[in-house]
Structure formats: structure tokens, C-alpha cells
Amino acid sequence: MFPENLQESAFPPPDAADDEGTLCFSWDLNCRLLLDAYYHGIFPWPYEEEPILWASPPTRGILPLDAIHIPKSLQREQKKNRFTITADTCFDEVIDACATAERPDGPGTWITQKMRRAYKEFHRLGYAHSFEAFNQDGLLVGGFYGVVIGKIFCGESTFYRESGASKAAFCHAFDAMRNAGLQLIDTQVVTNLTESFGAFLITREEYQQRLAILRDYNPTPGIFS
């Protein structure tokens, strides 16, 4: 259950963010701050320095779960059943893999040790979730993690060690999220991958309107099991 005083946020109003979406910084990072942030449409932005940068960007990438499009090439690939997909079986390993994954602009070091500790505890409280892809040898080769607030899945980071692994995890997750009663994926930004599934940008104001409608639903524990 959400705390009764969650309406009283420790953060400035989301629309107080600057043109790039920077809202504020904090030295602390804990589950209460994370819950407060996501409940109000705010999230930690990739930032390699010690303070935590909190963001509320002027535009937001979203992917409605009732309008997802799976590209035909990916549908054909899924029929090969190359991966076993699970949910919440090894959250710690997934976030650690995301933190160390190679990115086009360098290693994924923005997921600091402080962030890893906070999200791992957030997972144990039932708010953060992961989806995992294992190959035929039983090795973890892809996945992603995010946060569930009401009927919204707020995607955070992904990784893969074998081609197609994270995409397979996404395809499985879409059905699992719909079955759990979720309606929307917050992708933060729109990438080539999320756009191929149907993601698009909306304004901060539009996102806040959707959030106000969807955030007070409380999914049951083990929603993806």
C-alpha cells in the first residue's frame, strides 16, 4: 500500500524543472524518495557524479500496452524460442548487469553503487521488478528492470549479452504486464527499439494527467509470477 501522506512530496513541482528536465539534486537516495519521485512523475536521471539528479523532462516517451506493435521480424524470431524468460527471479543480477553493460557512449556507470543498493531494496519492497532472458545453457544473457507505480511500468535500463535476448524479454513482459492489469509503459525517452513497438512522445502535462489517473491502483505482490 502507498503511504497515506504520499501526496506531500519532498520534491519541487515537476513543472519547476528547467528546459532540459533537471528538477533538483539530492545527496540521499532511499526507497521513500524513490516512491515519492515515481508517484509524482519524477525519476533519477543518468548522471555519473555523486549527487543524484532528479528529472521531470518536458516530453516523455510512453508505450500504451493496448497499442503495442511487434515487428514481423521479431515475431518470426520469437517463434524460435531461443530464450527462457522469467520475471523477478534475479533482480540483483539484472541491475548489476545493466550497470556494467557497454553503451554506445561508454560503460553504463551512471547506475552507481548507491543506486544499485536503493533499487535492490525497492525490489524487496515490491516496487521494482525485473525480466530476465536465459539462453539454452541456463546463462543470464539479457533483461531489464523498472518500477511499477499503479498501472504504469516505468522502464529504467536494459542489457543483453546475446543478440535478441532483451527483445525476447520485452515481448514476454508485454503480456505479463497486461495480465497484471497495467496499462502503460513509461519509456522516459523514445529509442529506435521502443519506437518500433509503438512508443511516442507526449508533453509533461499530458504525462501528469495520465499519471494522476493510473497511479493509485495497487497491484498484488508477485504480480508477474
C-alpha positions in Angstrom: 0.0 0.0 0.0 1.1 3.6 -0.6 1.8 5.7 2.5 -1.2 8.0 3.3 1.0 11.1 3.1 2.4 10.4 -0.3 0.7 13.5 -1.7 3.1 15.6 0.4 6.2 15.4 -1.8 9.7 16.2 -0.8 10.3 17.3 -4.4 9.6 20.6 -6.1 6.6 20.5 -8.5 7.5 18.6 -11.7 6.8 21.6 -13.9 9.5 23.6 -12.0 12.2 21.6 -14.0 14.4 23.6 -16.3 14.3 23.3 -20.1 16.4 20.1 -20.1 14.2 18.5 -17.4 16.5 18.9 -14.4 14.4 19.4 -11.3 16.8 19.1 -8.4 19.7 17.2 -6.8 20.0 15.2 -3.6 22.8 13.5 -1.7 20.5 10.9 -0.3 18.8 8.0 -2.1 16.3 5.7 -0.4 13.1 3.9 -1.1 10.9 6.6 0.4 12.5 9.1 -2.0 12.1 6.7 -5.0 8.4 6.1 -4.2 7.8 9.8 -3.8 9.5 10.6 -7.1 7.8 8.0 -9.3 4.4 8.7 -7.7 4.9 12.3 -8.9 6.3 11.6 -12.3 10.0 12.2 -11.3 12.9 9.8 -11.8 16.7 9.7 -11.3 18.4 10.8 -14.5 21.7 9.2 -15.7 24.4 11.3 -14.0 27.9 10.0 -13.2 28.7 12.4 -10.3 28.0 11.8 -6.7 24.7 13.8 -6.2 21.5 12.2 -7.5 19.9 14.2 -10.3 16.1 14.1 -10.3 14.4 14.8 -13.6 11.0 15.7 -15.0 11.6 16.2 -18.7 9.4 18.4 -20.9 8.5 15.4 -23.0 8.0 11.8 -22.0 8.2 8.6 -24.0 5.2 6.3 -23.4 4.1 2.9 -24.8 0.4 2.1 -24.2 0.1 -1.6 -23.5 -3.1 -1.9 -25.6 -1.4 -0.5 -28.7 1.9 -2.3 -28.8 3.1 -3.4 -32.2 5.6 -6.4 -32.5 7.6 -6.1 -35.8 7.1 -9.1 -38.1 10.9 -9.8 -38.0 10.7 -10.0 -34.2 7.6 -12.2 -34.3 9.5 -14.7 -36.5 12.5 -14.6 -34.1 10.2 -15.3 -31.1 8.9 -18.5 -32.7 12.4 -20.0 -32.4 12.2 -20.0 -28.6 15.9 -19.4 -28.1 15.4 -18.0 -24.6 13.6 -18.8 -21.4 12.0 -15.7 -20.0 11.3 -15.2 -16.3 10.3 -12.3 -14.0 11.8 -11.2 -10.7 14.0 -14.3 -10.3 17.3 -12.4 -10.2 16.7 -8.7 -9.9 20.1 -8.0 -8.3 22.0 -9.7 -11.1 19.9 -7.8 -13.7 20.6 -4.3 -12.3 24.3 -5.2 -11.8 24.4 -6.3 -15.5 22.7 -3.1 -16.6 25.2 -1.1 -14.5 28.2 -2.7 -16.2 26.8 -3.1 -19.8 28.7 -1.4 -22.6 26.8 1.5 -24.1 27.4 3.4 -27.4 28.8 6.3 -25.3 30.7 4.1 -22.8 30.1 1.8 -19.9 26.8 2.1 -18.0 28.5 3.6 -14.9 25.6 6.0 -14.2 23.9 3.2 -12.2 26.1 3.8 -9.2 26.6 1.6 -6.2 24.3 3.9 -4.3 21.6 3.5 -6.9 22.0 -0.3 -7.0 21.6 -0.6 -3.3 18.4 1.6 -3.3 16.7 -0.2 -6.2 17.6 -3.6 -4.8 15.8 -2.7 -1.6 13.0 -1.1 -3.6 12.6 -4.5 -5.3 12.4 -6.3 -2.0 9.6 -3.9 -1.0 7.7 -5.0 -4.2 8.0 -1.8 -6.3 11.0 -2.6 -8.6 10.8 -5.5 -11.0 13.0 -7.3 -13.5 12.5 -9.5 -16.5 15.3 -12.0 -17.4 16.3 -13.9 -20.5 18.3 -17.1 -20.2 19.9 -19.0 -23.0 19.7 -22.7 -23.6 22.7 -23.2 -21.3 20.9 -21.5 -18.4 23.0 -18.4 -18.5 21.5 -14.9 -17.9 22.0 -13.2 -21.3 19.6 -10.3 -21.3 16.9 -8.4 -19.4 15.7 -5.1 -18.0 14.3 -3.6 -14.8 11.8 -0.9 -13.9 9.4 0.3 -11.3 5.6 -0.3 -11.1 3.5 2.7 -9.9 -0.2 1.9 -10.1 -0.9 0.7 -13.6 2.3 2.1 -15.0 5.6 0.3 -15.6 8.5 2.8 -15.5 11.3 1.3 -17.5 14.8 2.1 -16.3 17.6 0.1 -18.0 18.3 -2.9 -20.1 21.2 -5.1 -21.2 22.0 -8.0 -23.4 24.9 -10.4 -23.8 23.3 -12.3 -26.8 21.6 -10.7 -29.7 17.8 -10.7 -29.3 17.8 -11.6 -25.6 16.4 -8.3 -24.3 13.9 -8.1 -27.1 12.6 -11.5 -26.2 12.3 -10.3 -22.6 10.3 -7.3 -23.7 7.9 -9.4 -25.7 7.2 -11.7 -22.8 6.9 -8.7 -20.4 4.2 -7.0 -22.5 1.8 -10.0 -21.9 2.8 -10.2 -18.2 2.1 -6.5 -17.7 -1.3 -6.7 -19.4 -2.2 -9.7 -17.3 -1.3 -7.8 -14.1 -3.6 -5.0 -15.0 -1.0 -2.5 -16.1 -1.9 -0.1 -18.9 1.1 2.0 -19.7 4.9 1.7 -20.0 6.9 4.9 -19.3 9.9 4.7 -21.5 11.3 8.1 -20.5 12.7 8.7 -23.9 11.9 7.2 -27.3 14.6 5.0 -28.8 14.7 3.1 -32.1 13.7 -0.1 -30.2 10.8 1.4 -28.2 9.6 3.3 -31.3 9.4 0.0 -33.2 7.0 -1.2 -30.6 4.9 1.9 -30.9 6.3 4.4 -28.3 5.8 8.1 -28.8 6.4 11.3 -27.0 3.8 13.3 -25.0 4.2 16.5 -23.0 4.9 16.7 -19.3 1.4 17.9 -18.7 -0.1 15.0 -20.6 2.0 12.6 -18.7 1.0 14.1 -15.4 -2.7 13.8 -16.4 -2.3 10.1 -17.2 -0.3 9.5 -14.0 -3.0 11.1 -11.9 -5.5 8.6 -13.2 -3.3 5.4 -13.1 -1.0 5.8 -10.1 -3.3 4.8 -7.2 -4.0 1.3 -8.3 -2.2 -1.2 -6.0 -1.0 -4.4 -7.8 -0.9 -7.5 -5.7 2.5 -8.9 -4.6 4.1 -11.2 -7.1 2.2 -9.6 -9.9 4.4 -11.1 -12.6 4.7 -14.6 -11.2 
